[in-house]
Every structure is written in structure tokens, then in C-alpha cells.
């Protein structure tokens, strides 16, 4: 028998009874399993009678093992009988003996329902303008010329943008520190250099000058990293950039373009395409931020806990792929375990609010994922993984990935619909038109992770520390 209580809209409390006959049957199953794990004198593994097994492990252990045998089946049946769809694994909060078996309290966490969505149609979102000026194109060309510049020796003090060829020695007291010493090092004047303050110390210096300053070795320099040292620098030569002339011949030599005019036109188009892409990403981020903030939604604690565990699990898996342990990551970043967990919980809340928002939008806009959609996405992912579609589908089905993939596609389509209905404007209020997105079915979600949602990755990484 099952009794149902409702402490809040997103949780149900079930009181489940397991009668004496069912509990004794569970105890017999537990005894058979335990008899294969414990040694009972005079009996082969798995053959000892229940009473002897119980005498070896003790009545309390036998009771706990029987409860573990009986409750999963009873809870599953009770949840189905009550017509509930748990968002996370139901949690047994108490177990009591009764005159006819046992009684258990079970908390079932459901997906919260969003009663009303914030207004999203026609919402105006300010983003950076994607417009490209002649100055933007010229700045890009200038950076290109800098990359191809040659260095000429000059008999004058070094200035911003020049380079200096130097020897540097570092000492701590009277002892030379080899980690900070180098010969024939080329450093940009005014910036750069592996020692803090080195580039600035070279400003106004010319060949033959010696400059001394106090600095600190970079932390990445092994055991000596972070050590305070005195640096002594000999300037051996000052070098100035010589930029190539901007001619059709030079453009033809270093690029796919045949003339300066052709390159300017193509760069302008490419810069606008990139800025439109960046503006679209900005539109998505700001729109989702606003809608999430305005959402009237209370998340159950068990749901947050489960998602935070998933965020940490995905993060640990990514570290493992890099052959890095959690302990090494914490030591490298200076974080504590508590900070990592807190970051994961924050990411979990973000992931969940994003997911629920987008699924509510999908319902409101009557967005669905058909079998054909799922088939196309599965085939595309199989091709990307270098697997046969049938084998990929089997692997996906075994891990419950089909449902996850369908959810990712649904939420991605909900995002695309929100972007269609929103109005992007620049700082002056001018509306921005975006080209139609590429056709096809996205197989990654927007959560976080709000894309795996795992992909806002995600504690210093759990930002989403990864949905």
C-alpha cells in the first residue's frame, strides 16, 4: 500500500509498506547473496542456509540487506502506481518496523513546472554593433604588416615597439639564480619579457647600457618560481621594425588575394561576418540571462544536489582525460574543495534554470523533435565519431543517450526560436539583422554546460564546472 503526501509542488512524500511475506522473501534473497560472499564453515559458497548466514553476519546486517533487497522494487512500483516521473532517484528518508513487515518514507523529487514565462517576443537586447569601418580594416592590415615586419639594428635608444637583444642575470643576494638568467634574449621594449618589469626597464636604453631592477621570478619556474631576485641586464643591440610596403605585389605574395583592393574588400566582409557571429552569441547570452533572472522558479534541493554531482563528475572526467587529479587541479589554482563544490552548485542552478526555461519555451512554441530529426542527428554524430550508424545507435540506446540527444536538440531549437523572436539593437537603438543560421540539427544543448549543457564548463572550470 502507498500513501502520497505533497509538501510542495515539486516533491511528493510516499509512505510505502512491505508486508511480512514480501520482506521474508527479500531476506531469503539477501541470505542467498550473502552466502556467496561470507564463509560459513561446512558449506560451499552459496549453499549455507539462511539461519546460519544470519548467525554469521548478525540480525542487524541481515535486516539492512533485506531492506536493500525489498525497497528498490517496492519504491519503483509505488512511484509507477502514483503516476510520478522522478527528476532524480527517489530518496528513502526513514524505515520503520511494523507488525506486518516494514514501512518506509520516500521523497520523490519532480521537475518543477513553470506556470508563466517572462515575455520574450519582441524583447529588445542591446549588443555590440557588427558594423565595420574603414579604420577597422586598416587596423587589421596594420597588424598583418607587423607580423611580416623585419628587424633592423638602430643606433638610438629603444622606444615603444622596438626590440632589444639582451643578456640578463638574476641574483638572490650573492647567489646567481639560473632560472632567471639568459643570453641573446630578444625582448620587446615597453612590454613583454619573461620577468616582470623587464620590457619597461628597457625603455630609453641603447646598445651598451646596463640596467638593474628588482623583480620576481614567474611562478611556473619550478621550485624557484615566485622568488624575489635582482636582475642585471646588458643591452647588446636595439632593433626597430621595418614594415613591408603595402603593395599589390606584397599582398599577392603573403595572402590569397591578388591586390590591396581585393584584400580590403574581403577583410571587411570577413570582419563583419565575425562580428555578426559574436553579436549573435552576445544576444543569446544576454537574452537567456534576462529570462532566467525573471523566471519565477524554486528548485528542489535534491535536484540541485544531483545536478551539482553531475557537474563535478563531468569536470573530474575532463581532468582525468588530461591526466590531472582533482588534488593537482586544486593545488594549481589555489582553490579549496569547498570552493569547487560551491562553484559546481552555482553552475547546477544555472544549468537547471536554463533547461527548464528552454523546455517551457519549446512547449509554448510547440517545438518538437521527430524520429527523423533524431535519426539525422544520430547519423551525423556517428559519422563524426567514425562509427557505423547502427553501432552508434546501439551504444546510444544502452546509455540512455537517445533521450539526452533529443532533449539537446529540443533545447537548441528553443534557443533558435527565442533568437528569432528577440530584437537585437546596437547602443544607438538601431536594429541588427542576422543571416539565417545554417540548416541542420544541433546535437549540443545550450545549457551551461548551459550547452551540454556541459559546456560552459564547468568551478573555475565547473563554470560549467560544463548543462
Order of alpha helices (4+ residues) and beta strands (2+ residues): beta-beta-alpha-alpha-alpha-beta-beta-beta-alpha-beta-beta-beta-beta-alpha-beta-beta-alpha-alpha-alpha-alpha-alpha-alpha-alpha-alpha-beta-beta
